[in-house]
Amino acid sequence: MAEKKTASWIKAKPQEIEKLVVELGKKNTSPEKIGLKLRDEHGIPKAKMITKKKICQILEENGIKVNPEKDSIERKIDKLQKHSEKHKHDYGAKRKLVQRIAQLRKHK
């Protein structure tokens, strides 16, 4: 399998990206949001492409505790439950709720 190369137009160094990730992590920003901020504000398409580590790995190495997927799934389930109580005939939302609950069981 061919190894992915970093984009030549990215000027940021791996240490700079790790520093940005740690700063955002200390502000209790979720890894998903950190990835979006890196992409939108700093022009870094994928942190893993440059640092060779996932955002969660960088945060854990620096002592920042994250459980991103489980927390975000639980938040989405809460929103969907409230929505389903209010809108009884929104069957798409009910289906999505069942999918999210299954997803949460998978992560436990």
Secondary structure, 3 states (H helix, E strand, C coil): CCCCCCCCCCCCCHHHHHHHHHHHHHCCCCHHHHHHHHHHHHCCCCHHHHHCCCHHHHHHHCCCCCCHHHHHHHHHHHHHHHHHHHCCCCHHHHHHHHHHHHHHHHHC
